Amino acid sequence: MTDQSKIQITASRRRFLQGAGAASLGLVVGFHWAPRNAMAQKAAAGTPAAMNAFIRIAPDNTVTVLSKHLEMGQGTYTGLATIVAEELDADWKQMRTEGAPADVKLYANLAFGMQGTGGSTAMANSWDQLRKAGATARAMLVQAAAEQWKLPAREITVSKGVVRHASGKKATFGQLAAKASTLTPPTDAPLKDPAKFTLIGKDVPRLDARAKSNGTAQYTIDVKLPGQLTALLQRAPLFGAKVKSFEAGKAKAVPGVVDVVQISNGVAVVAKNFWAAKLGREALDIQWDDSAAEKRGTDEIMAEYKELAKTPGLPARKDGDVEAAFARAAKVIEASYDFPYLAHAPMEPLDCVVKLDAEKVEIWAGDQFQTVDQGNAAHVLGFKPEQVKINTLYAGGSFGRRATMQSDYIVEGVEIAKAINGKAPVRLVWTREDDIQGGRYRPMYHHVLKAGVNDKGEIIAWQHRIVGQSIMGGTAFEQFMVKDGIDATSVEGAANLPYAIPNISVELHTTKTGVPVLWWRSVGSTHTAFATEVFLDEIANATSQDPVALRRKLLAKHPRHLGVLNLAAEKAGWGKPLPTGRVRGIAVHESFASFVAEVAEVALQPDGSWKVEKIVAAVDCGTPINPNIIRAQVESGIGYGLSATIKPGISLARGGAVEQSNFHDYEVLRIHEMPKVEVHIVPSKEKPTGIGEPGTPPVAPAVANALMSGTKVVFRALPLPATATKSA
């Protein structure tokens, strides 16, 4: 198969039938039903019949679910298809999934009000919507069979993609779809009793596994259009610097270089291939205006944070009278914690393909924020959003990086296409160095905590002060995510601390730096979980209490926190002897309405070196749609979090330049460093909640707490040191 035929096939698969009528079905938004005559014409032509905006059934009996959520390795395509297949009573072998087009009216994320993927919302916001879509499509297929066979619909059953009647009549979905799609959809199709689920809760195979194994999965790098060019962009060496002037002569002299153009973020070299673009970029002579650039190093910025933390911040939570409680405390415990900037470093760096003409633009990308990217691309071109077509392909990871309100890589690609007057399709490629040095990092933070305990060892006062940048400030999310100066993502996991402490104060200092920041897998909980869970172990040690026993007392009124805590402790053998040199630590945290507890088992060597040997995790994410994917995502989250636990972050030298550039100096976890992981899932009848991110926050504090238990030394900064010498 040629690359061009792959693109044609992909484009063909992405066609879907969209009508003009709409029906409001409770929580189901964006159900557009086609007029009967139009659908009949389409069906007669042999194209797949659209049962609704989310489900297409082809004559070959395949069922395709249009996913409004990006598949970036987290299993979204499989999970969403499972929900539909369950209510449809389909055979799993007939299920397919592909990315939905950018259309906020049809495919809005109900948590965001726009089309986009993030915040571990894919299953949670699609659960009711897709159950209803599947049940409605099933009812339409049954009605089609009833009319065709002239039999009562109540006597017809559906199982594994076949519609049957006791008389012996039967038909596949593909045989009934054309007629079914012409029917008026019911508004009250009953949902299946969960007790009768046959797919949800089972380890059904991933729909994308085969394509990703045999190389047929389409990523942005696989898109090759006729005449396509490749562009690399030279961005400023300091955040906030701008192009003053540039000389392109040497770059244009490189064989294969077609053009050199300036756009808002720098100077782009456009060439016939990647290597020519790279050599051309290296030959550029650019003078930069750094008068507005960030020139502080991270050590200078952190020093300012620490000074700021000595003063009260804005109140994010205030329960009781904290100062009065401290005044009567028998003991006061204090600690501070530091966190570096972190890059996302997905396996596939940012890239997009842009094809521009006078009336429209078409974009191919692993797109995470379709509505935002569509709007920003339209703004650059002076187009209406409907003139921007986005083809959402697989993404090789993201961890939040592809979800920017500024649409940086999409806008760059569109600006380059515009600068060359759309004379050819353009693929913009970010190199690994571009990725590591390009900003949009997890913010750097400094935390200060203080607790007061009475003579019984009970915590009666808790003060938590956080200093760091706002992710939401200056974006369209600010109006509903920043309240009274408090960015909710800066304090999540701290302001909603579940522990039963009568007097709690959580304060925030929001700082300003020129370093671009963004959400990073599990967002605020990446740092708040570490600070709160390590501090709680410090309190347990200071009051001679077992860390699990202390948490049990404090979580008595939080059964789901308590459930994962107890399950993880039980499965890890908490309280039972370990081999010499082995130590354990525990942490429990809620993020994105899911609950995770993790026990880390660490091997300590006589020379102070250490290694995480095992993590036992317990997770409560509501109804488990696919346990295998849940386990995989928790394992993935643990690996990702452990990487940030033991590997250095991003640092800026004095003068403002990023010091890291690739995986040799921004290291990520290696396979030999990955511990054995056990994942235990709490049975639940609650609605599904997120699982892509909640496995990440507990791992670092669990490891730090294990080291604390074995060395009696408290480790209060990430990354943790490579050696952990016992205190005297």
Secondary structure, DSSP 4 states (H G I P E B T S, - for coil): --HHHHHHHHHHHT-----SEE--BTTB---EE--HHHHHHHHHTTPPEEEETTEEE-TTS-EEEEESS--SSSSHHHHHHHHHHHHHT--GGGEEEEEPPS-HHHH-BTTTTBS---TT-HHHHHHHHHHHHHHHHHHHHHHHHHHHHT--GGGEEEETTEEEETTS-EEEHHHHHHHHTTSPPPS-PPPPPGGG-SSTTS-PPPTTHHHHHHT-S-BGGG---TT-EEEEEEE-SSTT-EEEEEE-HHHHTSTTEEEEEEETTEEEEEESSHHHHHHHHHT-EEEEE-TTS----HHHHHHHHHHHTTS--EEEEEES-HHHHHHT-SEEEEEEEEE-BB----SS--EEEEEE-SS-EEEEE--S-HHHHHHHHHHHHT--GGGEEEEE-B-S--TTTT--TT-HHHHHHHHHHHHTTTSS-EEEE--HHHHHHS--BBPPEEEEEEEEE-TTS-EEEEEEEEEEE-SSTTSTTHHHHEETTEEHHHHTTTTT--S--SSEEEEEEEE--SS-B---TTTTHHHHHHHHHHHHHHHHHHTT--HHHHHHHHTTT-HHHHHHHHHHHHHHTTTS---TTEEEEEEEEEETTEEEEEEEEEEEPTTSBEEEEEEEEEEE-SS-S-HHHHHHHHHHHHHHHHHHHHS--B-B-TTS-B---STTTS----GGGPPEEEEEEPP--SPP---SSTTSTTHHHHHHHHHHHHHS----BSSPPSB-PPP-
